[in-house]
Amino acid sequence: MNKRIILTFIVLLCLTAVVFAGQSSNFTSSPEATSSGGGNASSSNFSSNTSVGSVSGGNLVSASFSALSGFLSMLVGADITAPTITTVKIDSQTVVNNDYVKKDGTLTAVVQDGTGVSIESSAMIIDSSTTYFKNLTSPSTYDASTGNLTYVLNLSTGTHTIVISAVDYNNNTSTYTRTVRVDTGDPAAAMAYIYPNPFNPLNGPAKIAYQLNRDSDVTLYMFNEINQLVWKRVYLSGVNGGKSGYNEISWDGNTDFGDLAGNGPYFLRIVSGGKMIGKIKIAVLK
């Protein structure tokens, strides 16, 4: 927005300058009133003044408009569009802020720009460490023809900031930033919830969501209010339901007995390694 305001202001200044130049040249080009005792001398002077005035003034106006035309063309053609950074994933999974990731996960993204992405200025920034696209070494790569970026992480346990900084050849810049966590300790589940809750299975399935600190074998158990097991699902390490980061599972409201869950409270247990690592209370209300 600031660039557009500045460019508009410059154009207005140029238009004002050209109008003034045009008015000044019109005044200069007006024939000079002369009087002389000799007709030939008077005619000669008048012709000379008219010629000089019209040519000089005309050139000035023409040159001014020509310069303005070229300047406006430059402004119209100016690139003020920043590169795009899309389809950012780690291990094929869209990343949300404060998500858990593998310490050696693979980040992929598409970084593109109409005038070209500068590999000298664009970079991957992990915390305070910067690696420019031109310095990426396999298996980390950037393909300028397709915009495909691949970057293999090497993270320690803890919280990290990942930044993709994309710069085009006109210095337009865009950035993508995510905070991620690495935890190689015992399996743990965070931010476990179900939505909608209360849940009416007649309106469609509910989503069970949770974050795992690392890849783990996970079993989901659902009990009714009298502690009967009515639903169970097993997810292997590394797949949806058992992968590090955000996991989302659908439940259509049917029990493993083949009937629709009745109204009342239900209790979901998230278990890994023989330990309960998360729990959710669900209300079914039809």
C-alpha positions in Angstrom: 0.0 0.0 0.0 2.8 2.5 0.9 4.5 1.8 -2.5 1.2 2.6 -4.3 0.7 5.9 -2.4 4.3 7.0 -3.2 4.0 6.1 -6.9 0.7 8.0 -7.1 2.3 11.1 -5.5 5.2 11.0 -8.0 2.8 10.8 -11.0 0.9 13.8 -9.7 4.2 15.8 -9.4 5.2 14.8 -12.9 1.8 15.8 -14.4 2.1 19.2 -12.6 5.6 19.7 -14.0 4.5 18.9 -17.5 1.5 21.3 -17.4 3.8 24.1 -16.2 6.4 23.2 -18.9 3.7 23.3 -21.6 2.4 26.7 -20.4 6.0 28.1 -20.3 6.8 26.9 -23.8 3.6 28.4 -25.2 4.6 31.7 -23.9 8.1 31.4 -25.4 6.8 30.3 -28.7 4.6 33.4 -29.2 6.0 35.6 -32.0 7.8 38.6 -30.7 6.2 41.9 -31.7 8.7 43.8 -33.8 8.8 47.1 -35.6 11.5 48.3 -38.0 12.0 50.9 -40.6 13.2 48.3 -43.1 10.5 45.9 -44.2 13.1 43.2 -45.1 14.8 43.5 -41.8 11.5 43.3 -39.9 10.3 40.3 -41.9 13.6 38.6 -41.4 13.6 39.2 -37.6 10.0 38.1 -37.3 10.6 34.9 -39.2 13.6 34.1 -37.1 11.9 34.7 -33.8 8.8 32.6 -34.9 11.0 29.8 -36.0 13.1 29.8 -32.8 10.1 30.1 -30.6 8.0 27.4 -32.2 10.8 24.9 -32.6 12.2 25.3 -29.1 8.8 25.4 -27.4 7.6 22.4 -29.4 10.7 20.4 -28.6 10.3 21.2 -25.0 6.7 20.1 -24.8 7.4 17.0 -26.9 10.4 16.1 -24.8 8.4 16.7 -21.5 5.5 14.5 -22.6 7.9 11.9 -24.0 9.8 11.7 -20.7 6.5 11.5 -18.8 5.2 8.8 -21.1 8.4 6.8 -20.5 8.2 7.3 -16.7 4.5 6.3 -16.6 5.3 3.2 -18.6 8.0 2.4 -16.1 5.6 2.8 -13.2 2.9 0.7 -14.9 5.4 -2.0 -15.5 7.0 -1.8 -12.0 6.9 -5.1 -10.1 5.5 -4.6 -6.6 4.2 -8.2 -6.2 6.1 -10.3 -3.6 6.8 -14.0 -4.2 4.3 -16.6 -3.1 5.0 -19.3 -0.5 2.4 -22.1 -0.7 1.9 -25.8 0.2 4.2 -25.7 3.1 4.4 -29.1 4.8 6.6 -31.2 7.1 6.6 -34.9 6.3 3.5 -34.3 4.0 1.6 -32.7 6.9 0.4 -29.1 7.1 2.1 -27.5 10.1 0.2 -25.4 12.6 1.9 -23.1 15.2 3.5 -24.9 18.2 3.0 -28.3 16.4 5.3 -31.2 17.2 7.6 -32.4 14.3 10.3 -34.9 13.9 13.8 -33.7 14.6 14.8 -34.9 11.1 11.6 -34.2 9.3 11.5 -33.0 5.7 10.0 -29.6 4.9 8.5 -29.0 1.4 7.0 -25.9 -0.1 6.4 -24.1 -3.4 8.1 -20.7 -3.7 7.4 -18.8 -6.9 7.5 -15.3 -8.5 6.6 -14.0 -11.9 10.0 -12.3 -12.3 11.9 -15.1 -10.7 13.0 -15.9 -7.2 16.5 -14.8 -6.2 18.4 -17.8 -4.9 21.1 -15.4 -3.7 18.7 -13.5 -1.4 16.0 -16.1 -0.5 16.8 -18.3 2.4 15.7 -20.9 5.0 16.1 -19.6 8.5 16.1 -22.0 11.4 16.3 -20.0 14.7 19.4 -17.8 14.0 20.9 -20.0 11.3 20.4 -18.8 7.7 21.0 -21.0 4.6 20.5 -19.2 1.2 18.8 -21.2 -1.5 22.0 -21.1 -3.6 23.8 -22.9 -0.8 21.4 -25.7 -0.3 23.0 -29.2 -0.7 21.2 -32.4 -1.5 18.9 -33.7 -0.2 17.9 -30.1 0.5 17.2 -28.4 -2.8 15.4 -25.5 -4.5 14.3 -25.9 -8.2 13.9 -22.4 -9.7 12.0 -23.8 -12.7 9.2 -25.3 -10.6 9.5 -23.4 -7.4 9.8 -26.6 -5.4 11.7 -26.3 -2.1 12.9 -29.3 -0.1 14.7 -28.8 3.2 15.7 -31.6 5.6 15.5 -30.4 9.3 18.1 -31.2 11.9 16.5 -30.0 15.1 17.4 -30.6 18.8 14.8 -31.2 21.5 12.9 -28.0 22.3 11.1 -25.2 20.5 12.3 -23.8 17.2 11.3 -21.1 14.7 11.2 -21.9 11.1 11.2 -19.1 8.5 11.1 -19.2 4.7 12.2 -15.8 3.3 11.5 -15.4 -0.4 12.9 -12.4 -2.3 12.5 -11.7 -6.0 14.8 -9.8 -8.3 13.1 -6.5 -7.6 13.6 -7.0 -3.8 9.9 -7.7 -3.1 9.9 -10.0 -0.1 7.5 -12.5 1.6 8.0 -14.7 4.6 6.4 -17.8 6.1 7.0 -18.4 9.8 6.1 -21.3 12.1 7.0 -22.2 15.7 7.5 -26.0 16.1 8.4 -28.3 18.9 10.6 -31.4 19.1 10.2 -33.9 21.9 11.9 -37.3 21.8 10.7 -38.4 25.3 7.9 -40.8 26.2 4.8 -40.5 24.1 2.4 -37.7 25.1 -0.8 -36.2 23.7 -1.6 -32.5 23.9 -4.6 -30.4 22.9 -7.0 -33.4 22.8 -10.6 -32.5 21.9 -13.6 -33.5 19.8 -15.8 -31.2 17.7 -18.7 -30.5 17.6 -19.3 -31.3 21.3 -22.1 -31.9 22.1 -22.3 -34.2 19.1 -25.3 -35.2 17.1 -24.4 -38.1 14.8 -27.5 -37.4 12.7 -25.8 -34.2 11.5 -22.6 -35.9 10.3 -19.4 -37.2 11.9 -17.4 -35.6 14.7 -13.6 -35.0 14.5 -11.3 -36.3 17.3 -8.1 -34.2 17.3 -4.9 -34.3 19.3 -1.2 -33.6 19.0 1.5 -36.3 19.5 5.0 -35.3 20.6 6.4 -38.1 18.4 5.5 -41.0 16.2 3.8 -43.6 18.4 1.5 -46.6 18.2 -1.8 -45.3 19.5 -5.1 -47.0 20.5 -8.3 -45.1 21.0 -10.9 -46.5 23.4 -14.4 -45.1 23.9 -16.5 -46.1 26.9 -20.1 -45.3 27.7 -21.4 -44.0 31.0 -21.4 -47.5 32.6 -17.8 -48.1 31.5 -18.6 -50.4 28.6 -16.2 -50.3 25.7 -18.2 -49.3 22.7 -15.6 -48.2 20.1 -11.9 -49.0 19.5 -9.4 -48.0 16.9 -5.7 -48.8 16.5 -3.2 -46.5 14.6 0.4 -47.4 13.8 3.3 -45.2 14.4 3.9 -42.7 11.6 0.4 -42.7 10.1 -2.6 -40.4 10.8 -3.6 -41.1 14.4 -0.1 -42.2 15.4 2.2 -39.5 13.8 4.0 -36.7 15.5 2.1 -33.4 15.4 -1.5 -32.9 14.6 -3.8 -35.9 14.2 -7.5 -35.9 13.3 -9.8 -38.9 13.3 -13.5 -39.1 12.3 -16.2 -40.8 14.4 -19.6 -41.2 12.7 -21.3 -42.0 16.0 -21.7 -45.7 15.4 -20.5 -48.2 18.0 -18.6 -51.4 17.2 -21.8 -53.2 17.9 -23.3 -51.7 14.8 -25.8 -49.3 16.3 -25.8 -45.6 16.7 -24.6 -44.3 20.1 -27.4 -43.3 22.4 -27.7 -40.0 24.1 -25.4 -39.5 27.1 -21.8 -39.0 28.1 -18.9 -41.0 26.5 -15.2 -41.1 27.5 -12.4 -41.4 25.1 -9.0 -42.6 26.2 -5.8 -42.1 24.1 -3.4 -44.9 24.9 0.2 -45.5 23.9 2.8 -47.9 25.3 0.2 -49.2 27.7 -0.3 -45.8 29.2 -3.1 -43.3 28.9 -1.6 -40.2 27.4 -4.8 -38.2 26.8 -8.6 -38.2 27.4 -11.7 -36.5 26.1 -15.3 -36.4 27.4 -18.0 -36.4 24.7 -21.7 -35.7 25.0 -23.9 -37.4 22.4 -27.2 -35.5 22.0 -29.6 -36.3 19.2 
